[in-house]
Amino acid sequence: MIFYPKDKYIALLIILSISFIFPLIGFLLTSLYIASGKVGKFELRILVPLFSIGMGIMAFLYDPNGVTIGDVVNYHYSFQLFYIKDIITQDINNSYLNYFYNSIFYLLTFILKSIGLNSQYLSFIYVSLIYFLFLNVSRKLFDSFKIKYSYFSLVIIFFIFFYNPRVVFTSYRNLLGIVFIFNGIFYFKNSKIKSYIFFILGILTHVSTFLIFLIFLISQARHKNLFFKIFFLATITIGVYLIYTRFGSYLLYFESKYFSYTEGRFSQYKGWKDFVLLSQILLRYFISWFVFIKVIHQRKLQINSYKIDISFYKYYLLIGLLSIPFRSIFLRYYSTAFLLFTPLIIEYISYHYISKRKKQLFLMTCMLSLVTHSWLYNFFTPASVGEGFLFSLFYPLKTIIEYKIHLPPIN
């Protein structure tokens, strides 16, 4: 039986108190509290940050154990080798642009190194932000569609099943960029300034998000708002001017990225593992189409005071048809970026409230994701959370802060 005191304030106070002493036990209790379905708007405003911090702590403790697994090892190395003078002495070339499109990473690196903190705090910040920004918008979507918060645990199940935490811990830079864009799309309807801030943060976190932003701009080109039309035309005009008159290497930078995605080392499907990966991406792509079509159909039958602008999703899905042959593009934009469709999925839930049959379908989809690439090939690795998740549960806060991961020596 799930621990749930009658007085919600006592329950939250107990969880908060335990979290300050044994953070991961507090995280476990937070997860159980949300899973109980006995949560409301007030509780989620506290539990969502606690859950996000818990995932960040596990990322902080995520230890490659001397094995180069995922991009996270490169993140740690880049952190250790970073010096501000390296940026100041760069010319306007591909290296400079690389710093520009990784501005968030290098800014955080500069701040953390300036106050004497190590690269594990970088993992903590990135992963905490990923979960918080995603779950916070999901909570607001529940408000907008007037869905009972007892279903909120499905959102967390969705994210964890489709995004193996180990993949999040090892490749968080790209995912945070996508989450920023996800927030930008959500806020665009009611807060243009906040929306543009998130779009800019997304682009400065990972260059791949620029394409998603461009697709969104194109999808909104016929927007009636005069401010948006001026912003759109100014962005395109200034961009073209800079590319062709001042920064010739700017065009070369994007050209190199294009060839990397279409003709690079990981651009083609090779061997049975990649075809298992392809099946995973196609599953998510078809789910996106299914939800998109269902939402359009349901809007014709039912009136909902809150509607998501689906023009972006139409363009995004159609472009996906062209990207299927290219492994890197299809993986990055239609598997890693699958969370962009969360608003449509939540709208779909709002119409049905998940019948018994649909619950079974949802769980079956989650089980299918377990045997696909991200779970099958990233779960059984030498890496671990601390000395193992069960042992880490009992780490007091002081032990967590003092824990040092084991990285291979820098050549």
N, C-alpha and C positions, 0 to 999 in steps of 0.2 A: 504494500500500500504506500502510495506516494505521500511523503511528509507534507502536510499542509495545515498549519494552525488556523483556527477559525478567524482569528483576527489577522487581517492581511498586513497590518502595520507591524505586528509582532514578527510575522514571517519574514518580512523584508528586513527588519532590524537584525534578526538572527543571521540571515544570509549575508548582510553587509558586514556584521561583526566578524563572522567566520572568514569572509573574503580578505579582511585586513590581516588575519593571522595565517590562514592556510588558503591562499588565493585559488588553487585548483579545486579544493573541496568546495569552496564557495561557488566556483564555476559549475561544478557538478550539481549542486543544489539549485542553482539558477536554471540550469537546463531542465531538471526534473520539475521545477515549479512551472516553467513555461509549458512543458509537455503535459502537465496535469490538466490544462485547459481551463483552469480556474483563475484566469488573469483578466484584468481590465486595462483601460487606458492608463490609469495611474501607475499600476504595477509595471507595465511594459516600458514606461518612460525611465524606470530605474533598472529593470532587468535587461533591456537591450544593451545599454552601455556595459553592464556587468558581464554579460555573455561575450560581448566584443572584446573586452579587456582580457577575459579568460582565454579566448582564442589567440590574442596577442601574446600572452604569457607562454602559451605552448609553442608559438613561433619563436619566442625569445629562447626557449629551452631546446628548440629543434637542433639536434646535433648530427651533422653528417658523419661523425666518427672517422674522420680522415678520408672519406670517400667523396669524390667529386660528383655529387648528385644534383641535377637541376641547376638553374641559374643562380640559386642562392649563394653558392660558393663564390661565383664571380662577383656577386654583390659584396660579399665580405672582403674579397681581395681588392675591389675597386675602392672600398671604404678605407682600407689600410694604406693603399698607395696614393690616395688623393691628397693633393696639396693645392691651395688656392692659387699659387704662382703659376701652376700648369695652365690654368684657365686664362689668367691675365696675359701670359706671353703667347697665347694662340693667335694666329692670323684668322682672317675670315675664310675658313676652309671647312672641309668635312669634319675635322676634329672639333672645331668651334661649334658647328651645327649639332654635333653629337652631344656636346655639353648643353646646348640650348634646349634640345628636346629631351634632356634628362635633368632639367633644371631643379625639379623637386627633389630628386635623389641627391644631387650634389649640394643643394642648399641644406637639406637635413644632415648630410654628411659633414658639411662645414660647421653647422651649429653643434652637433653632437661631439665632434672632435675638439671643438673650442672649449667645451665644458668638461672634457675628459671622459666621455662615455664611449663605449665600444660599439661595434657594428651590430651586436645583438639587439640593441635598442632600436636600430633601424628596422629590423624584422618586426619588433613589437609594434612600432608606430604604423607601419604599412598594413599589417594584418588586422590590427585593431580598427583602423580606418575602413578597411574593406568591409568587414562585417558590420560595423556601426552604420556606415553610410548606406549600405544595402538594406539592412533591417529597418533603419529609421524611415526610409522612403516607403518600404513595404508597410510599415505601421500606419503611415499617413494615407496610403492607398486603401487600407482597411477602413480608415475613418471616412474617406471620400465615398467608398462604395457601401458603407454601413454594413460591413461584415462583422459577425461576432468574433471577438478576440480569441475565443476558444479554438478557432481554426488557425491561429497564428503559428502554432507549432509546425503546420504543414509547410510554411515558408522556410523555416529552418531546415526541416527534413529535405525539402527540395534543394536548398543550397548545398547542404552537406553531401547528399547523394550524387548530385551532378558536379560538385566540385570537391573532390577528395581533399580533405584538409592538408594532406601531405603535398599535394600539387600547389595549393595556395601558399604553403610555407616555403616552397622552393622556387616559385615563379610569381611572386606577388607584385612586381613592378607593373607588368602589363595589365594585370587584373585590377589594380587600383586605378589605372588610367581609364579603364572601361567603366568602373563604378563611378568615377567622376562624370563621365559622359552620360551615364544612366541618370545621375542626379540632375544634370543639365537638361535632359529631355523632360524629366518630371516637372521641374520648376518653370519650364518655358511658358506654360499656359498662364501662370499667375504672377510670376516674378522674373521678368526678363533679365534684370541686372544680376540676380543670383544665378540664373541659368547660364549667362555668359561667363561668369566667374568660374563655374564648374567646368564649362567647356574649355576654358583657357587652362585650368589646372590639369584637365585630362590630357591635353596636347603637350603640356610641359612635363607630364609624367612619363608618357610613352608615345613615340612618334606614330605608331600604328593607329592611334585613336583619331588622327587627323582625317583619315578617310571616312570614319563614321561621322565625324562632324561635318564633313563636306557633303555626304549623302543627306544628312539632316537639313543642311542649308538648301540643297536642291529641292528637297521635299516641301520646304516652306517658302519657295520662291514666289508662289502666288498668294502669299499671306497678305491680308488687307491692311495690316499695320504699316503705316508709312515709315516709322522708325526702322522696322525690320528691313524693308526694301532698301533704305539708304545704307544700313549696316551691311547688307548682303552685297550690294553693288560696290561699296567702298572696299570691303574685304577682297573681292575678286580683282578689282582694279589695282589696288596697292600690291596685292600678291603677284599679279602678272608683271607690273612695273618693276618690282624688286628682282624677280626672276630673270628678266630679260635685259635689264639695264645695269644693275649694280652687283648682284650676287650670282654670277654664272655658276659657281660651285653649288649654290642652293639647288639648282636643277639637277646637277650631277649627284647630289646627295640623295634626292628622291629617286633618281634613275638607278642608283646602286641598290636602294631598298627594293625597287621593283624587280630588278634582276635577281636579287637574293630570294624573293618570295616566289618567283616564277621559274628560275633556272638554278637556284642555289642548291646547297647540299641536302636540305630537307624539303625541297619543293615538290618532289615526286614520290609516289607510293612505291615502296620496295619491300617485298617479302610479306609473309602472312601477318606479321604484327601490324604493319601499316594498313592492311585491309581490315583487321579488327578495329583499328582506329577509325578507318573510314566508316565502318558500320555504326560506330558510336556517334560520329558527327552527323551522319545521315539521319539517325534516330532523332537527334535534337532538332535538325533542320525540318524534318517532317512534322515533329510535334509543334514547331513554330508555325508552320503552314496551317496545321489542323486548328490550332487555337485562333489564329488570325481569321480564318474562314468562319469559324463558329461565332466569333465575336461580331463579325459583320452580319451574319444571319440573325443572331439574337437581337441586335440593335433594331432590326426591322420588325421584330415581334414584341419587344418590350421597351418601355421608356425608362431611362436611367438619367437622373439629373446631372450626373458626372460622367463625362465621356472623354476618353483618351484620343488624341489626334493620331489616327492610324496611317496617315499618308507616309510617314517615315518608314514604318514597317513594310508597307507595300513596296517601296523602292528597294529597301534593304533585302527583302526576300527574293525579289526578281534578280538583283545583282548576284545573289547567292548561286543561282543556276549557272552563271558563267564561271564561278570560282571553284566548282566541284573538282575539275581536273588538277587543280593546284593545291597540293597538300598543305603547304604553309599558310596560304590565304584562307582556305576552307576551315582549317583548324583554328586559326586565330580569330576569325570573324564570325564563325557559326558554331563553334564549340566553346571556346573561352568567353566569347561575347554573348553567349546564350542568355545570360541574366538580363540583357536588354529587353527581353520579351516578358519579364516579370509583370509589368503593368497589365499586359493583355491576359496573362495567366490569372492574375488576381481578379480582373474584370470577368473572366470566364467563370471563376469560382463564385463571384457575386451573383451570377444568374442561377447557379445550380445548388449552391451550398453543399456540394459534394455528396451525391447520393451514395448508397452502399455499393452500387455497381461501379461508380466512378472512383470511389476509394480503392476498390480492388484494381482498377486500371492504373491508377496513380502508383500504387505500391508495386505493381508488376513492372511498370516503367522504371521505378527506382531500382528494382532487383536487376533489370537488364543492364542498368548503368554499372552495377557492381562487377559484371564480368567483361566490361569493356576496358579500353586501354588504360585510362587514368587510374583505375582501381587495381587492375590486374598486374600492372607493371611498376606501380609506385608504392604498393602497400608492403610487399615483402622485400625490404631493403635493409642494409645494415644500419641505416639512420634510425634515430629514436628521439623521443621527447625526454630530455634529461637522461636518467638511467632506466627509462621505461615509464610509460604513462602511469601505471599503477603505483610505482615507487614515487613518482613526481607528485602524485596527489597529496602526499604528506610532507612535501617541502614547505617549510615556513617561508615567509616573505624574504627574510635575510638570506636563506640558502639559495633562493631563486636569483636574487640580485647578484650573488657572488659566483653563480654557476658560469663556467667558461666552456664553450664548445671546442671540439677538436677538429681543427682545420689542417689540411695538408700544408707542408711548408711552401712558401712562395719561392718559385724558381728564380 
